[in-house]
Amino acid sequence: MTTKASRAWRSHGDVAVLGTGSALPGSPVSTASLLDRVSHRMDPGTRSLAEAIAQRLNIQTRHVSRQLKERIESPLADSSNAALGARALRAALDEAGLGSADLGYLITHTATPGQPLPSGAARIADLVGFAGPHIEIRQACTGFANALMIAFGLLAAPRALPIAIVGSETGSLFFDLETFTQQRGQLVNLVQIGDGAGAIILAPAGAARDRLYGAWYGATGLHRTPGLEMREGGSDRPSSGPGPLLFSHDFAAIARAGAGLFDAAADLARSQAIEPGKADLIIPHQVSGRIGEHLARHFDLPDERFFVNADRIGNTGSAAIWIALDDIRKTGRGKNRECLVLGAEATKYMHGGFVHAG
């Protein structure tokens, strides 16, 4: 009988981490400031509900790529999806001591593209001057895991050059300010979403101390209705462009599936002899500022074993894991420690992860 664990794709061997980087648009925006910007569209009851949702999610600040003054807006200067991705990639290249010409391949992933074609990968390549091959994966919170499956395979080739992976999201641009009264669920999107990008440079492992291993990617969504979808899009269209862009959530389905996705991820880790309870640090997908507390109870582990930054930057979707990894590396929290990543995505119920040995 085929198990859920056996249906996932697993990496083989290790890859070296040469550098990481992240980029966030503008200054942090508190919940009060965020709601002040849209207060002219809210009655007092709606604002109180939004405040309660933000408190329940424990998301206190986030970064956004728009002013939130008009119903539909273009991204602020240097805050488009591709611009943020390019900033994060430059930071990762700087740490690695490399230039774009040293890369062999560029892989990007996003759920909030600036436009359908050319891809965001092509636009990021232009911005950093990368003349090599590139690919973009259209995916949300587990885009990092899918990208790693490709990267591990490419890096197994003889004389493989370093590979860059960039996750970039501008979810705030996919929010219509006219939706509060018709769709109260959009208040969750308003207070939860954060914009940003994260990047990593990988290479064949060699004798590297800083490395990734035990990566996997799987899905449990066959014939299941999506928990999250967005049916049309391209956030870089003019503000006067047609139609609102909206994420549609089935919050009940997401709540029902959440624990199971993390359980599936933990089972995959165990199938590779990686016991979650023995990890020095665990980075879950940053769905909320309380995800660490929830998973600590679920897995019967101490709260301090979980790294969470969603309370400061919101849910940055496809970028969240790379931003978190950059955070623990730059602050030294991941040094000489094994960090287990547990990713989950509600679109078609995917999961993925890896281990970082710093």
C-alpha positions in Angstrom: 0.0 0.0 0.0 1.3 3.4 -0.9 1.6 5.8 2.0 1.2 9.5 2.1 4.9 9.8 3.0 6.0 7.7 0.0 4.2 10.0 -2.4 6.4 12.9 -1.6 9.6 13.6 -3.5 12.7 13.6 -1.4 16.1 15.2 -2.0 19.3 13.2 -1.9 22.5 14.4 -0.3 23.4 17.9 0.9 23.8 21.3 -0.7 25.8 24.2 0.6 24.3 27.5 1.6 26.5 30.3 0.3 24.3 33.2 1.2 20.8 34.4 2.1 19.0 37.7 1.8 15.7 39.4 2.3 13.9 42.6 1.4 10.8 44.3 2.9 9.1 47.3 1.4 9.1 50.5 3.5 8.8 50.8 7.2 6.8 48.5 9.5 3.1 49.4 9.5 1.2 48.8 12.8 -2.3 47.5 12.8 -3.6 50.8 14.0 -1.8 52.6 11.2 -3.0 50.1 8.6 -6.6 50.6 9.7 -6.2 54.3 9.8 -5.3 54.3 6.1 -8.6 52.5 5.2 -10.8 54.0 8.0 -12.8 56.1 5.5 -14.1 52.8 4.1 -14.9 51.2 7.5 -17.7 51.7 10.0 -16.7 51.4 13.7 -17.9 47.8 13.9 -15.8 46.7 11.0 -12.7 48.3 12.4 -13.3 46.7 15.8 -13.6 43.3 14.0 -10.4 43.9 12.1 -8.6 44.8 15.3 -9.9 41.6 17.0 -8.7 39.5 14.1 -5.2 41.0 14.1 -5.0 40.4 17.9 -6.1 36.9 17.5 -3.5 36.3 14.8 -0.9 38.2 16.8 0.2 40.2 13.8 1.3 43.5 15.1 3.2 45.0 12.2 3.7 44.2 8.5 5.3 45.8 5.4 3.1 46.7 2.4 3.9 47.6 -1.2 1.0 50.1 -1.6 -0.4 53.2 0.0 -3.8 51.7 0.7 -5.6 54.9 -0.3 -7.3 53.8 -3.5 -9.4 50.7 -4.2 -6.8 49.4 -6.6 -3.2 50.6 -6.7 0.1 50.0 -8.5 3.1 49.1 -6.3 5.1 51.8 -4.8 8.5 52.6 -6.3 11.0 49.8 -5.8 8.4 47.7 -4.1 7.0 45.6 -6.9 7.3 41.8 -6.8 10.3 41.7 -9.0 12.0 44.7 -7.4 11.8 43.1 -3.9 13.0 39.8 -5.3 16.0 41.5 -6.9 16.9 43.3 -3.7 16.8 40.0 -1.8 18.9 38.3 -4.4 21.5 41.0 -4.4 21.8 40.7 -0.6 22.3 36.9 -0.9 24.9 37.4 -3.6 26.7 39.9 -1.5 27.0 37.6 1.4 28.1 34.8 -0.9 30.8 37.1 -2.4 29.3 36.3 -5.9 28.0 38.3 -8.8 25.1 37.3 -11.0 27.5 36.0 -13.7 28.6 33.3 -11.2 25.1 31.8 -11.1 24.2 28.8 -13.2 20.4 29.0 -12.7 17.7 31.3 -11.2 14.5 29.8 -9.7 11.8 32.0 -8.4 8.4 31.3 -6.9 5.4 33.6 -6.1 1.6 33.6 -5.8 1.4 37.3 -6.6 3.2 38.0 -9.9 3.6 41.4 -11.3 2.2 40.1 -14.6 1.5 36.7 -16.2 4.3 37.0 -18.9 7.2 37.5 -19.1 7.8 35.7 -15.8 9.0 37.4 -12.6 12.1 35.3 -12.9 12.9 37.1 -16.2 12.2 40.5 -14.7 14.5 39.7 -11.7 17.2 38.4 -14.1 17.0 41.8 -15.9 17.3 43.7 -12.7 20.4 41.9 -11.4 22.0 41.4 -14.8 21.7 37.6 -14.9 22.0 36.3 -18.5 21.5 32.6 -17.7 18.5 30.2 -17.6 15.6 30.9 -15.2 12.2 29.5 -14.2 9.3 30.8 -12.2 7.0 28.5 -10.1 3.5 29.9 -9.5 3.0 28.7 -6.0 2.3 30.1 -2.5 3.6 28.9 0.9 5.4 25.8 -0.3 7.0 27.3 -3.3 10.3 27.0 -1.5 10.0 23.2 -1.3 9.2 22.8 -5.0 12.1 25.1 -5.9 14.5 23.0 -3.7 13.5 19.8 -5.5 14.7 21.4 -8.8 17.8 22.9 -7.2 18.9 19.6 -5.6 18.6 17.9 -9.0 20.5 20.6 -10.8 23.3 20.7 -8.3 23.9 17.0 -8.7 25.3 17.6 -12.2 29.1 17.6 -12.6 30.7 21.0 -12.2 27.3 22.6 -11.3 27.4 26.3 -10.8 25.6 28.0 -7.8 21.8 28.3 -8.0 19.7 31.1 -6.7 16.2 30.7 -5.4 14.0 33.7 -4.8 10.5 33.8 -3.2 8.7 37.2 -3.5 5.2 38.2 -2.6 3.2 41.4 -2.8 -0.1 40.2 -1.5 -1.3 43.6 -0.4 -1.7 44.5 -4.1 -4.2 41.7 -4.4 -6.7 43.4 -2.1 -9.7 45.3 -3.1 -10.7 48.0 -0.5 -14.3 47.7 -1.6 -14.7 44.2 -0.2 -15.1 44.8 3.5 -18.9 45.0 3.6 -19.5 42.2 1.0 -16.8 39.8 2.2 -15.9 40.1 5.8 -13.4 37.3 5.3 -11.2 39.8 3.4 -10.5 41.5 6.8 -8.3 38.5 7.6 -6.3 39.2 4.4 -6.0 42.9 5.2 -4.4 42.4 8.6 -2.6 39.1 7.9 -0.7 39.7 4.6 2.8 41.1 4.6 4.9 41.9 1.5 8.5 40.9 1.1 11.1 38.7 -0.6 13.7 36.2 0.5 16.6 34.6 -1.4 19.2 31.8 -1.0 22.3 30.9 -3.0 23.0 27.1 -3.1 26.0 25.1 -4.4 27.2 21.5 -4.3 27.9 20.7 -0.7 31.6 19.8 -0.7 33.0 20.4 2.9 30.5 23.2 3.7 29.4 23.5 7.3 26.4 25.7 6.4 24.1 23.3 4.4 20.6 22.0 3.6 19.6 18.4 3.6 16.6 16.1 4.0 14.3 18.2 1.8 11.0 17.0 0.6 7.8 18.1 -1.1 4.4 16.4 -1.1 0.7 17.1 -1.7 -2.5 15.7 -0.1 -5.0 17.7 -2.2 -6.1 15.2 -4.9 -9.8 15.9 -5.7 -10.1 18.3 -2.8 -11.6 21.8 -3.2 -8.8 24.5 -2.8 -8.6 26.2 0.6 -7.1 29.2 -1.1 -7.3 30.4 -4.7 -6.9 33.5 -6.9 -8.6 33.3 -10.2 -7.1 36.3 -12.1 -4.2 38.5 -11.5 -1.1 40.4 -12.2 -0.4 43.1 -9.6 1.6 45.5 -11.8 -1.4 46.6 -13.9 -2.2 50.3 -13.8 -4.4 51.5 -10.9 -7.1 52.2 -13.5 -6.9 48.6 -14.8 -10.0 46.4 -14.9 -11.3 44.4 -12.0 -10.2 43.8 -8.4 -7.7 41.1 -7.6 -8.8 38.9 -4.7 -7.6 35.9 -2.8 -10.5 33.6 -2.0 -10.2 31.7 1.3 -12.2 28.8 2.6 -11.2 29.4 6.2 -13.1 26.5 7.6 -11.3 24.1 5.2 -7.9 25.6 6.0 -8.6 25.2 9.7 -9.6 21.6 9.3 -6.5 20.8 7.2 -3.9 22.8 9.1 -2.8 20.2 11.7 -2.9 17.4 9.2 -0.5 19.2 6.8 2.0 19.8 9.6 1.6 16.1 10.7 2.3 15.0 7.1 5.4 17.2 7.1 6.6 15.8 10.4 6.0 12.3 9.1 8.1 13.0 6.0 10.9 14.4 8.3 10.8 11.2 10.3 10.9 9.1 7.2 14.3 10.6 6.6 15.5 9.9 10.1 14.8 13.6 11.1 12.9 13.6 14.4 11.1 17.0 14.9 11.4 16.7 18.7 15.2 16.5 18.4 15.6 19.6 16.2 17.3 22.6 17.9 14.9 25.0 16.2 11.7 24.6 14.1 10.6 27.1 11.5 6.9 26.5 10.5 5.2 28.4 7.8 4.5 31.9 9.1 0.7 31.9 8.8 0.3 33.9 12.0 2.2 35.2 15.0 0.7 32.4 17.1 1.7 29.5 14.9 4.6 28.6 17.2 2.3 28.4 20.2 -0.2 26.2 18.3 2.4 23.8 17.0 4.2 23.6 20.4 1.0 22.3 21.9 0.3 20.1 18.9 3.7 18.4 19.0 4.1 18.7 22.8 7.3 20.7 22.5 8.4 23.9 24.3 7.3 27.2 22.7 10.9 28.4 22.5 11.7 25.6 20.1 9.7 27.4 17.4 10.9 30.5 15.4 8.2 33.0 14.5 8.5 36.4 12.8 5.0 36.7 11.4 4.1 38.9 14.4 6.5 41.5 13.0 6.2 41.0 9.2 2.9 39.2 8.7 2.3 36.2 6.4 4.7 36.7 3.5 3.5 33.6 1.7 6.0 32.1 -0.7 8.8 34.3 0.7 8.2 33.4 4.4 10.6 30.5 4.8 13.6 32.2 3.1 13.0 35.4 5.1 12.9 33.4 8.3 16.1 31.4 7.4 17.9 34.7 6.6 16.7 36.0 9.9 18.1 33.1 12.0 21.4 33.1 10.0 22.0 36.9 10.3 21.1 37.0 14.0 23.2 34.0 14.8 20.2 32.0 16.2 20.8 29.2 13.7 24.6 29.0 14.3 25.8 25.5 15.2 22.3 24.3 15.4 20.0 22.1 13.3 16.8 23.8 12.2 13.9 21.9 10.8 11.6 23.7 8.4 7.9 22.6 8.3 6.0 24.2 5.4 2.3 24.0 4.6 0.1 25.5 1.9 -3.7 25.5 1.7 -4.2 25.9 -2.0 -4.2 22.2 -2.8 -2.9 21.1 0.6 0.9 20.8 0.0 3.7 20.4 2.5 7.4 20.5 2.4 10.5 21.2 4.4 14.2 20.7 4.9 16.9 20.8 7.6 19.4 23.6 7.8 22.6 22.9 9.6 24.3 26.2 10.4 
